[in-house]
Amino acid sequence: MATTMENPKLFISYSWSDQAHEQWVLELATELQESGVEIILDKWDLKEGHDSVAFMEKMVTDPSIEKVIIVSDETYAKKADGRAGGVGTETQIISKEVYDQQEQDKFVAVVVEKDEEGKPFLPTYYKSRIYIDLSEPDNYSENFETLLRWIYGKPLHVKPALGKRPSFLDESDGIALGTTSSCKRAISAIKDDKPYVSGAIDEYLSIFSKNIEKFRLGDVEGDFDDAVIENVERFLPYRNEAIRLFFAIAHYCPTEENMLKLHRFFESLIPYMHRPEHVRAWNKSDFDNFRFIIHELFLYMVAIFLKLDRFNEINLLLTQQFYVSDVPDYGNEVMVGYGVFRKYLPSFDHRNQRLELNRLSLCADTLKQRTKSSGIEFRYLMQADFVLFMKSETSSAYPESWFPDTLVYVGHFQRPFEIFARSISSSYFDNVKCLLHISKPSDLEHLLKEYKEDKRRLPRWEFDSFDPASLLAYDQLATKA
């Protein structure tokens, strides 16, 4: 990785072609000096009585001179190739340094003149190397920045640090969901508005729903909570695939048809969160990996649609109940609300106690930690969690309240979430209000009063909770045009 320097020293090698060229070099030197680069220039530093050859050799070979630029015009290139005059002397020194140090980053040519075919005038020894073009006035500012970045060792494009090998690659059973190619095909079809986009989305969601069975936990050796954590970690690449698809749909084609596809997709995942019909013996933690994975996927989907202001679309999905006829745990009940996607995870509580982690919510901790590779800031997950909680509270259609795990991170200084802060605007509020099942802000007054009078109505983590009125910016809702 390139190193940075405070005030690098730089020597300018150039030809005395004519007065105009010398003035151009002087102006370049001045501009660099004013940009914090300590310039060594013969006109400033070579005094009467000095040995010019010794001066030039010292400037090129002295390790305290971090950078050397070769200002190359037609005269310089010809003198360098003919080894003529002072340029010829410098060329002998510079070319040896360049050739001896194949990976060198001390020298760079600055082209100021081109031939009739638009080819730069460069010394022969430099022709195979990258140069900086300052010959065109229209591109001068942009390329001067490139020169400064080279001098300071601050390139525009920096190679990222080498990451860790993905843990799922090292698993002996090599679980693969088999969705990678279909996900890419679906996203490409969405972005390019291909005629087969509907089928491509169906294909991906169908493969995902079917193959998630591969992540079912069987006989586990050792602590079961370790197996759950390892399982959800190995699922991470496929969660990220789904996030990219959710983004593509929300951004390009949040149609009623596609919202129905997402609704049916999540509906198809519900059985994984419960015991299969043929299973007669099980523990209450056996499906915790699926419960976490599906909860996380659902939360991200809602977060993405809220982030992109797709309020009516996500409300359409949330308002529809989900069909669960093949899930024995629900008995005769066949339609349930979205609360089905947030289930208690006993294995997480067991892990918290077994390892003496003393965390208020290990589920929230895990969700927060996993946002690093998602492309979504954690605050958007919290916003989604809060909306899901409030919607379940304001609508009689949701008998099962949504527990907003991530709000354990709201803290004591509770600021409004973005969509409610923006709802100070009446027009924006008119778009958001469908999420709360209200027509005007005062419709929330009775519920907020209940929360204030009986704080047990609110989710709690030991002594911590949150204030819905603050998170809603209730006093400010729809107060501006």
N, C-alpha and C positions, 0 to 999 in steps of 0.2 A: 504494500500500500504506500502511496506517495506520502512523503513527509512534508510538513509545513514549516515555514520559516518566517521570522518576524520581519526583518528588513534584508532580503537577500542582496548579495553583491552581484552585479552583472556587467560584463564587458561587451561592448558593441564593436564588431569587426565590420568594416565597410570600405568602399572605394571612394576616392575623391573624384567622382565622375565629372561633376560640374557644380556650380554654385547652388543651383536649385536643389540638387540631390543632397548636398551637404546640409542645406537648410532643413530639408525634410528629415534627415537623420537627427539633426539637433533638436527639432520639434518632438520627434519620437522619444529621444533621450529625456527631454524635459517632461513629457507626459508620463513616462515611466517613473522618473524621479519623484514627481508629485503624487504618484500612486504608491509610494513607500519603498520603491526599489532603488538601492544605492547604485548608481550608474558610474562605470568607469569608461570614460570617453577621451580619446586623444586630445580633443580640443580643450578639454577641461583639465586633464591630468598629465599630459606629456608636455613638460616644460623645456625651455631652451637649454641646451647642454645635455639633455638626457639621451641615452642610447635607445633609439627607437626600436631596434631589433630586440634588445633585452627587455624593453617594456612590453612589446607584443608577446614575447615568449612567456614572460611572467604572467600576463593576463590570461593566457590560455591554459597554462599548466598549474598555476597557483591554486591549491585546494581551497583557499579562502574565497576564491571567485566561484560561486556556486553555479552560475549560469553564463553562457556565452551565446549571443545571437549573431547570426551571419546575415547582414542586410545585403541581399543579392539582387543586383540589377545586371544589365548586359555587360557593363564594364567590369564589374566584379567577377562575373563568371568567366569572361575571357582572360582576365589577368590571373585568376586562380588556375585555369587550365594551362596557361602559358608560363606559370610561375614567375610573373612579372611584378616588379616593384614590391611595395610593402605588402600588398595583398598576396603576392606569391610567397613571401616569407611566412605570413600568417597561415597560408594554405598548407604549407609543408608541415607546420606544427599542428594545425587543427585536423588535417586529414589523417595524420598518424594517430592522434587521440581518438578520432571517430572510429577508425579501423581497428584500433587495439581494444576498444571498449564497445563490443557489439550491442550491449544492453544499455549503452550510455543514455543519460537524460540531461547532460550538461549543455549540449549544443543543439540549436535549432536554427534552421534557415528561415528568414523572413523575406518573402518574395515581394519586390516592389515594381517589377517590370516583367512583361511577357512579350513573346515574339508575335509575328503576324498571325500565326495559327492558334494563339492563345496559350501556348506552352510557356511555363515559367523559365526564366533564365536562372540556371543553377550550376554550380561547379559540378564537374563530372563525378567527383567522389561522393557527392551528396544526392545524386539523382534518384536513388532507390529509397530515400528516406522521406518521412512525412515532414511537410513544411507548413508555415503559417502564411496565408496570403493577405497582404495589406496593400495590394495593388489597385483594388477597386474601391472607390469612395463610398459606394452604396453599402458595402459589407464591412467597412473599416471598423465601425464600433463593435460589431459582433465578433470580428476576428481579433480585435485588440483585447477584448475580454478573454478570448481563448489564449492569447499570449500571456496575459496576466495570470491566468489559471495555471499555465505551464510553469511560469516562473515561481509561483508560490506553492506549487505541488498540490493544487486544489482542483482536480479535473471535474468537469460537469457530471460525468458518468463514473461512479465509483462502484467497483465490484463489491457486492455485499459479503459480509462475513460468512464463512462456511458453517452451515447449520449441522444439526445432529442428524444422523441416519434415522429415518422414520422407524419407530419401534415395531410397527406392524410388519415390516419386511423381515424381521428376525423371528417371527412366530413360526413354530414348527408346522402348524397345520395350514399356514398360508391362506387364511380366509380372504376371499375376494368377492365383492358384491356383484361384479360383472356389469357395472353400469357406466364405466368410464366412456366408452365409445358412444353409447346411446345418449349420454348426457351432452357430450360435445356436439353430437348431431342435432339434438333438440335445441340447444342454445344457438347454434349456427342458423338453424331454420327460423328461429324466432327473430334474430337480429336481421336476417336477410329477407324476412317475410316470404318464405318459401311456401308453395301451395300445400306441401305435405307437413306443415308445422303441427297441425292437430295430431296427426298420427305419430310424429316424432315425440311429442310430449307424452302421449299415451304409452308409447313403447318404453320410455325411460321410467315413468312412474310404475308401470306394470312390473318391469324387471326388478326395480327397487323393492316393491312390496312383496314380491315372491321370494327374492334371494336374501332378504334380511333374516330369513329363517336360519341361514348359515351361521348367524351370530348367537344362536341359542346356546345357553350354557348347559352342558351335560354334567357328567360326574366331575366334581372339582376336588383336586388335591390341595390341601392347605386351607387357608382362611378364605371363605367364600367372598368376603368383601374385597379381597385382593383381586380375585377373578373378575368381579364386576368392574372394578376400576380399570383393569387391563383390557377388558372387553370394550368398554366405551372409548378407551384411548385408541384402540385399533380401528374403531369405527370412524375416527376423525376425518380421514380423507373423503369418505362418502358423505359425511355431514357437510363438508365444504362443497362437494359437488351439488348437493341439494340446495345449498345457499345460493350458489351461482344461478341455478335454474329459477329459484324464487325471485331473484333480482331481475333476471331477464323477463320473466312474465310480468312482474310488477312494473317494470320500466317500459316495455314495448307493447305488451298485449294483455292488459288486465281485464279481459272480456268476461262476460257472464259465463260463457262456455268454459273458459280456463279456470275460473273460480270454482266451478262445479267439478272440474277435474281434480283440483287440489282438495276439495271437500271429500270426494270419493277416495282419493289417495289416503288421506288421514283416517278416514273411516276404515279402510282396509288394514290399517296398522293396529287398530284397537285390539284385536284378538291376541296379538303378541304380548300385550301388557297383562294378560290373564292366563290362567291355566287352560291348556287345550282340553277339549271335551273328553278325550280318551284318557286323560291323566287322572288317576285316583289318589295318588300320594304326592304331596308337594309341601314345600315350606313357603312361608309368606314372602321370602326374599328371592325366590327362584327366578322371578322375571324382572328384577330390579334393573338389569342392564337395558332391557327393552323400554322399561318405564322412563328411565333417564333419557335414553336416545330419542324417544318419540316426543317426550316433553320438550326437550331442547329444540328439536326440529320445528315443533309447533310454535314455540316462542320466537324462534328466528323468523319464521314466515310472517307472523303478525308484526314483528319489529320492522321488517323490511317494507311491508306495505304501509305502515304508519310513517316510516322515514320518508317515503316517496309520496306522502299525502294521498294515498289511495284509500280514503276512509269509507266511501260507499262500498267499494269492492270487498274490503276485509269485513265490513259489517254484514254484507250479504253472506259471506261464508260462516261467520260466527252466529248469525241468527238461525241458520239451518241446523237442526239437530242431526245426530249421527245414528245410523242403523247398526244395532249390535245383536241381531237375532241369534248368532252362533256363539255367543259368549255365555257359558253356563252361570257365571257369577252374577249375571243380571236377572236370572230367573225369567219371568214372563215379560219383563220390561224390554222393549225393542228399540226405543228411541231415547237418546241421552244428549245432554248439552256438552259443550266443549270442556267442561270441568273434568271429563274423562281423561284428558291428556295430562293432568297433573295428579300423580298418585304419591302417596307416602312411600318412602324408600327405607325400609328397616335396616338394610345392609349398610346404608350410609350412617345411620345412628350407631349401629354396632361398631363400625370402623372408628367413629369419633370417640367412642368410649374405650375401645380396645387399645387404640394407639394414644389415648389420653391427649387428644388434639385440642379439646376444650373450645371447639368452634360453635358459634350460634347456629350456623347452617352450613354443613359440609356440601350440601347440594348447591347452594348459592356460591360457595367458594369455587367449586368445580366449574360451574357455568362461567364464572368470571375469568378464571384462569384460561379457559378454552377459547375465549374471545380473541386471543392473540393471533390465531391463524384464520379467523373468520372474515376479516375485513369489515366487521361491524363493531362499533364502540359499545361498551357495556351499558352505557346510559340508554341506548336504544332498547336493549333487553329489559331494563328496569321500566322504561316507559310502556313497553308492551305488557309487562307483568301488571302494572298499575291499571292500564286500560282494561285488561281481562278481569281484574278484581272488581273494578268499579262497574263494569257492564254486568257482571254476575250479581252485583248488589242492587242495581237499579232496575233490573228486569225480572219480573215474576216467572219468566220462561226458564230461568236457570235456578232450580232448587239447590244445586250443588255449588257452593261458593268457591271461587278460585283463590288458592293460597299463593300470594306473590312472593316466592322465595327470595328473589333478588333484592327486594326492598329492605332487606336487612342492611344493605349498604347505603341506604338513603342518608343516614346520619342525622345529627341534631340540626344542621342548617339545611332545612328542606326547601329547596327552590322548586318552582313549578317546572314540570316537564315541558319540553319544547312545544308540542302541539297545543298545550293549554296556555302557555305564555303567548303564543301567536293568536290565541283565541280572544285576546283583548279586542281584536277586530271583529265586528259583528258578522261580516261576510265570511271570515275564516271560521268563526264559531258555528255558523250555519252549516258548514261542511262537516265539522267535528261532532256536533251534537248527536248524530245518529249512533255514535259509539256508546253514548251514555243513556240512550233510550229516553231522551228528554227533548222538549221543544224550546225551553228557555232556562237560563241559569237558576232561577228561583225554584225550579222543579227539584233541585238538589237540597234545598234548605232543610226539609224535614229529616232527610237521611243524615246530613252533616250534623244536625242538632243531636240526633241519636248517638252518633259517634262521640260527640263532645260530652254528653251526659253519661254514657256508658262505654268507657274505653275498652271493655271486654269484647265489644262488638268487632274490634279491629284485630287483625293478625298480630301476634306478639312473638318476640324472641327473648325469653326471660323478661327483662325490664324494658326492652326496646320495642318501639312500634313506629308509626308514622302518622302524620296529620294530613288526611285527604284534602282538606280545604286549601292547605298550602301548596300541595302538589298540583291541584287543579287551578291555582290562581283564582279561586272562586270569586273574590271580591272584584276582580278585574274583568271577568268574562263578559264579552260583548259590550264593553263600555265605550269603545271607540267605533267610529264609522269604518 
